[in-house]
């Protein structure tokens, strides 16, 4: 039962093979058996992923098109893996060349997991035995339920503090350690300064701006209470007495943890739209001609870096079973209709002197490009200096420094030009014949992206 990673022979190296058991036959659509799947919510995503739980898999796996749609940086394996069935048969999937780190939420917990990238058939993701063991999950195979053991709030708080103590500069070149604040957790957890580009909410007409409270399980209620406590402590939300409010709900992330989302559908319908344009990917790529060295920076919770305008905060009020609260920053209101436009405007104005010279920006993704290493170091120093001066923060684990090839907006950028990752091409070549409408839609969506 399950998928198992072992090495292959390559010039004297240990043999590594990824073995697939019976569960893979079921998930590949070759057997009719009820599958054990759970919904997880990827970081920075509102939509959930249905993930196959395979207790016989020694590794966890992610479909190439899922990695692409989530814009996950792909990491080369030290040596490729091949896939064989535990019964000795060889499927079509071929070799595994890449892995990716995915941060996700499940059952109110956030975590990061490394996945091997390969064709997982009709499933987006497979979580294996190591993940189950690492989190000591409680499994009911008959009811198909999966939960974390109950942890008292005091223990949960300690776990968060310990997680924040990890080295935030891991992967950051020594020459940029002078900008440690940019990659620190402590500074990030403070209220950002006011900007001229703070997001405003201008209503277009009168009408209903309230939706009823959404029901929650006891587990989600406990998570909500913890979230409210942390956000109040950080000064990012405040109690509210507004006459309007929007309900909150939790959506699962890719890693299985839960993300709190405010349902602003009524408010968005009556908000005057900000038509500030987002850049066209083709236009951004056109600026990279001749570049040979790249650094990619990922702003940590980009929307968290911009406040809501004074006089508008009452409109962001959300209702919970524990009372009304309003958001002071955009991190809690990222689903406001004007949030992307406001944030892009903010970033463009902040980096206007560097745009299309050595920097391109799409929302919270910054790409620095140069023609040689000497110039590139100066460009990176300048960008990091501006980020630190303006209290903007990056997540080091999602950044790449001084590389000759990098993935940006789903495209592999290098000194040789642009290309699609070979895994995406392989995914199309090895795609199983769709048998359901959803499978056809998934394939067409991925094919349209490649075109």
C-alpha positions in Angstrom: 0.0 0.0 0.0 1.5 3.4 -0.9 4.3 5.1 -2.6 7.9 4.6 -1.5 11.0 6.5 -2.5 14.3 4.6 -3.0 17.4 5.6 -5.0 18.4 4.7 -8.6 21.8 3.7 -9.8 23.7 6.5 -11.4 27.5 6.1 -11.8 28.1 4.3 -8.6 25.5 6.1 -6.5 22.9 4.3 -4.4 19.9 3.1 -6.2 16.7 5.2 -5.7 13.3 4.1 -6.7 9.9 5.5 -5.9 7.6 2.6 -5.3 3.9 2.8 -5.7 1.5 0.5 -3.9 -2.2 -0.5 -4.3 -3.5 2.9 -3.2 -1.8 4.5 -6.2 -3.9 2.3 -8.5 -7.0 3.6 -6.8 -5.9 7.2 -7.0 -4.9 6.8 -10.6 -8.4 5.7 -11.4 -7.7 2.1 -12.1 -9.7 0.7 -9.2 -13.1 1.6 -7.8 -12.6 2.0 -4.1 -13.6 4.8 -1.8 -10.6 7.0 -1.2 -9.5 8.7 2.0 -9.1 12.3 1.1 -8.9 15.5 3.2 -9.2 19.2 2.3 -6.1 21.3 2.9 -5.5 25.0 2.2 -2.3 26.2 0.6 -0.6 29.3 1.9 -1.9 32.5 0.2 -4.7 30.6 -1.4 -8.4 30.7 -0.7 -9.3 27.5 -2.5 -8.7 24.1 -0.9 -7.0 21.0 -2.3 -8.4 17.5 -1.9 -5.4 15.4 -0.8 -5.2 11.6 -0.9 -4.1 10.0 2.4 -1.9 6.9 1.7 -0.6 5.2 4.9 1.6 3.0 2.8 3.5 5.8 1.1 6.8 6.6 2.6 7.0 9.9 0.8 4.5 12.6 -0.1 3.8 13.6 -3.8 2.6 16.6 -5.7 1.3 16.7 -9.3 3.4 19.0 -11.6 0.4 21.1 -12.6 -0.5 21.6 -9.0 3.0 22.9 -8.3 2.7 25.2 -11.3 -0.7 26.6 -10.4 0.5 27.3 -6.9 3.7 28.9 -8.3 5.9 26.7 -6.1 9.7 26.9 -6.7 11.0 23.5 -7.8 14.2 22.2 -6.3 16.4 19.7 -8.1 16.9 16.3 -6.4 20.5 15.2 -5.7 19.8 12.3 -7.9 16.6 11.4 -9.8 14.1 8.7 -8.6 12.3 6.2 -10.7 8.8 4.9 -9.9 7.8 1.2 -9.7 4.8 -0.5 -8.2 5.3 -2.4 -5.0 4.0 -5.4 -6.9 7.0 -5.0 -9.3 5.1 -3.4 -12.2 6.3 -0.1 -13.8 3.7 2.6 -14.4 3.9 5.4 -16.9 5.1 8.1 -14.5 8.8 7.8 -15.2 11.6 9.5 -13.2 11.2 12.1 -10.5 13.7 15.0 -10.9 12.2 17.7 -8.6 10.8 18.4 -5.2 8.9 21.4 -3.8 8.1 22.8 -0.3 4.5 23.5 0.3 3.1 25.5 3.3 -0.5 24.6 4.1 -3.1 24.4 6.8 -5.2 21.5 8.0 -7.4 21.2 11.1 -6.3 24.6 12.3 -2.6 23.9 12.1 -0.1 25.4 9.6 2.9 23.3 8.5 5.5 23.0 5.7 6.0 19.7 3.9 8.5 18.6 1.1 6.7 16.9 -1.8 8.2 14.9 -4.7 6.9 16.2 -8.0 5.4 13.5 -10.2 2.2 12.6 -12.1 -0.3 11.6 -9.4 -3.2 11.0 -11.8 -6.5 12.6 -10.9 -5.3 13.7 -7.4 -3.4 16.9 -6.8 -1.5 15.6 -3.8 -0.6 12.5 -1.8 0.3 12.6 1.9 2.2 9.6 3.1 3.2 7.8 6.3 6.0 10.1 7.4 3.6 13.0 7.5 1.0 11.0 9.5 3.7 9.8 12.0 5.4 13.3 12.3 2.1 14.9 13.5 0.8 11.9 15.4 -2.6 12.3 13.7 -5.7 10.5 15.0 -7.2 8.5 12.1 -10.6 6.9 11.8 -10.4 4.7 8.7 -14.1 3.8 8.9 -15.4 7.4 9.1 -12.5 8.8 7.0 -11.7 11.5 9.5 -8.2 12.8 10.4 -7.6 15.1 13.3 -4.7 16.3 15.5 -4.6 15.2 19.1 -6.1 17.8 21.4 -3.4 20.3 22.5 -4.1 22.8 25.3 -3.9 26.4 24.3 -0.8 26.9 26.5 1.1 24.2 24.5 -0.1 25.7 21.2 1.3 29.1 22.2 4.7 27.6 23.1 4.9 25.8 19.8 4.3 29.1 17.9 7.1 30.8 19.8 9.5 27.9 19.2 8.7 28.1 15.5 9.5 31.8 15.3 12.9 31.1 16.8 14.2 29.2 13.7 17.0 30.9 11.8 15.3 33.5 9.6 18.5 34.1 7.7 18.9 30.5 6.5 19.7 30.6 2.7 20.5 34.4 2.8 24.1 35.1 1.6 26.3 36.5 4.3 26.8 39.8 2.5 23.1 40.6 3.0 22.9 39.7 6.7 23.1 43.5 7.5 19.4 43.5 6.4 18.4 40.9 9.0 15.3 42.9 9.9 13.9 42.3 6.5 13.8 38.5 7.2 13.0 38.7 10.9 9.8 37.5 12.6 9.6 40.1 15.4 9.5 43.2 13.1 7.0 41.5 10.8 4.5 41.0 13.6 4.1 44.7 14.2 1.5 47.1 12.7 3.0 48.7 9.5 3.3 52.5 9.0 0.6 54.6 7.3 1.1 55.1 3.6 -0.4 57.5 1.1 -1.5 54.3 -0.7 -3.4 52.7 2.1 -6.5 51.0 0.8 -9.8 52.8 0.8 -13.3 51.5 0.5 -15.7 53.8 -1.4 -19.3 52.6 -1.4 -21.3 53.1 -4.6 -24.9 52.8 -3.3 -27.0 51.9 -0.3 -28.0 48.3 0.2 -27.6 45.3 2.5 -24.1 45.0 3.8 -24.6 42.2 6.3 -24.5 38.5 6.1 -25.5 36.0 8.8 -22.8 34.4 11.0 -21.4 31.1 9.7 -21.5 28.1 12.0 -18.2 26.6 13.1 -17.1 23.3 14.7 -15.6 23.4 18.2 -12.1 22.9 16.8 -12.5 25.8 14.4 -14.0 28.0 17.2 -10.9 27.3 19.3 -8.6 28.2 16.3 -10.7 31.4 15.8 -10.3 32.4 19.4 -6.5 31.9 19.2 -6.3 33.9 15.9 -8.3 36.8 17.5 -6.0 36.8 20.5 -2.9 36.9 18.3 -4.2 39.6 15.9 -5.4 41.8 18.8 -2.0 41.5 20.5 -0.2 42.5 17.3 -2.6 45.5 16.9 -3.8 44.4 13.5 -7.5 44.2 14.4 -9.6 46.0 17.0 -13.1 45.5 18.5 -15.8 47.3 16.4 -19.2 48.7 16.9 -19.9 49.1 13.1 -23.5 48.8 11.8 -22.2 46.5 9.0 -20.3 43.3 9.1 -19.2 40.3 7.1 -18.9 36.7 8.3 -15.7 34.7 8.7 -15.0 31.1 7.8 -12.0 28.8 7.6 -10.7 27.4 4.4 -8.2 24.6 4.3 -4.7 25.4 2.9 -2.5 23.1 0.8 -0.5 22.1 3.9 -3.7 21.1 5.7 -3.8 24.0 8.0 -6.8 26.4 8.2 -6.8 30.0 6.9 -9.3 32.5 8.2 -11.2 34.3 5.4 -13.7 37.1 5.6 -16.6 36.8 3.1 -16.8 40.3 1.7 -19.1 39.5 -1.2 -21.8 42.0 -0.2 -19.3 44.7 0.5 -17.4 44.0 -2.8 -20.6 44.3 -4.8 -21.2 47.8 -3.5 -17.6 49.0 -3.6 -16.3 51.4 -6.3 -13.7 49.5 -8.2 -10.0 50.6 -8.3 -9.0 50.2 -11.9 -5.2 50.5 -11.3 -3.9 47.8 -13.6 -1.9 44.8 -12.7 1.2 44.3 -15.0 0.9 41.9 -17.9 3.3 39.0 -17.5 4.4 39.3 -21.1 5.4 43.0 -20.5 7.4 42.0 -17.4 9.3 39.3 -19.2 10.2 41.7 -22.0 12.3 43.7 -19.6 14.6 40.7 -18.8 16.4 40.6 -22.2 20.2 40.3 -21.7 19.9 39.6 -17.9 22.2 36.8 -16.7 21.9 36.9 -12.9 18.6 36.9 -10.9 17.4 37.2 -7.3 13.8 36.5 -6.4 12.2 38.0 -3.2 8.9 37.0 -1.8 7.3 39.5 0.5 5.9 37.9 3.6 2.2 38.4 3.6 2.4 41.2 1.2 -1.0 42.7 2.0 0.0 42.9 5.6 2.3 45.7 4.8 -0.5 48.2 3.9 -3.0 49.6 6.3 -6.7 50.4 5.7 -7.3 54.2 5.3 -8.6 56.1 8.3 -12.3 56.5 8.1 -12.7 53.2 6.2 -11.7 50.7 8.8 -15.3 50.3 10.1 -16.3 49.0 6.7 -13.9 46.0 7.2 -15.8 44.8 10.3 -16.3 41.1 10.5 -18.6 39.2 12.8 -17.6 36.2 14.9 -19.3 34.3 17.7 -16.9 36.2 20.0 -18.0 39.7 18.8 -17.3 42.3 16.0 -13.8 43.2 14.9 -12.3 45.5 12.3 -9.1 45.1 10.3 -6.4 47.7 10.4 -4.2 46.1 7.7 -5.0 44.4 4.4 -3.9 41.0 5.6 -7.3 40.3 7.1 -9.1 41.9 4.1 -7.1 40.4 1.2 -10.5 39.4 -0.3 -11.6 43.0 -0.7 -12.1 43.7 -4.3 -9.5 46.5 -4.5 -6.8 44.9 -2.4 -4.6 43.7 -5.4 -4.9 47.0 -7.2 -4.0 49.0 -4.1 -1.0 46.8 -3.3 0.3 46.9 -6.8 0.0 50.7 -6.8 1.9 50.8 -3.5 4.7 48.6 -4.8 5.1 50.4 -8.1 5.4 53.8 -6.4 7.8 52.6 -3.9 10.2 51.1 -6.5 9.5 53.5 -9.3 13.2 54.4 -9.7 14.2 50.8 -10.2 11.3 49.4 -12.2 12.2 48.1 -15.6 15.9 49.0 -14.9 16.8 46.1 -12.5 13.5 45.2 -10.9 10.1 43.9 -12.0 7.2 43.4 -9.6 4.0 41.5 -9.7 2.1 42.1 -6.4 4.4 40.5 -3.7 6.8 38.8 -6.1 10.0 40.9 -6.7 12.5 39.8 -9.3 15.9 41.6 -9.4 17.9 41.1 -12.7 21.3 42.2 -13.8 23.9 41.5 -16.6 26.7 40.6 -14.3 27.4 39.6 -10.7 29.0 42.9 -9.7 26.1 45.0 -10.8 23.7 42.4 -9.3 25.1 42.7 -5.8 24.6 46.5 -5.9 21.0 46.0 -7.2 20.2 43.5 -4.4 21.7 45.8 -1.8 19.6 48.7 -3.0 16.4 46.7 -3.0 17.0 45.2 0.5 17.9 48.6 1.8 14.6 50.0 0.5 12.7 47.2 2.0 14.2 47.6 5.4 13.8 51.4 5.4 10.1 51.0 4.5 9.4 48.1 6.9 8.7 45.5 4.3 9.6 41.9 5.1 10.5 38.8 3.1 10.4 35.1 3.8 13.9 33.8 3.3 12.8 30.2 2.5 10.9 31.5 -0.5 13.7 33.7 -1.9 16.5 32.8 -4.3 19.7 34.8 -4.5 22.2 35.2 -7.3 20.9 32.4 -9.6 21.2 32.0 -13.3 17.8 30.4 -13.6 14.7 31.1 -11.6 10.9 30.4 -11.8 8.9 33.6 -12.0 5.1 33.7 -12.6 5.2 30.1 -13.8 8.0 30.7 -16.3 11.6 29.5 -16.1 13.8 32.6 -16.7 17.5 32.2 -17.5 20.3 33.9 -19.4 19.3 31.7 -22.3 15.7 33.1 -22.4 12.4 31.7 -21.3 11.2 28.1 -21.1 8.6 25.9 -19.5 9.8 23.4 -16.9 10.4 20.0 -18.4 8.1 18.6 -15.7 5.2 20.5 -17.2 5.8 19.1 -20.6 6.2 15.6 -19.0 2.9 16.1 -17.2 1.1 16.7 -20.4 2.7 13.8 -22.1 1.9 11.4 -19.3 -1.6 12.7 -18.5 -4.0 9.9 -18.2 -7.1 10.0 -20.5 -9.7 12.1 -18.7 -12.9 10.2 -17.8 -14.7 12.9 -15.8 -15.7 16.5 -16.5 -13.5 17.8 -13.7 -10.5 15.9 -15.1 -11.1 17.4 -18.6 -11.4 20.9 -17.1 -8.1 20.4 -15.1 -6.3 19.3 -18.3 -7.6 22.1 -20.4 -6.8 24.7 -17.8 -3.2 23.4 -17.6 -2.9 23.2 -21.4 -4.2 26.7 -21.8 -1.6 27.9 -19.3 1.2 26.3 -21.3 -0.1 27.9 -24.5 
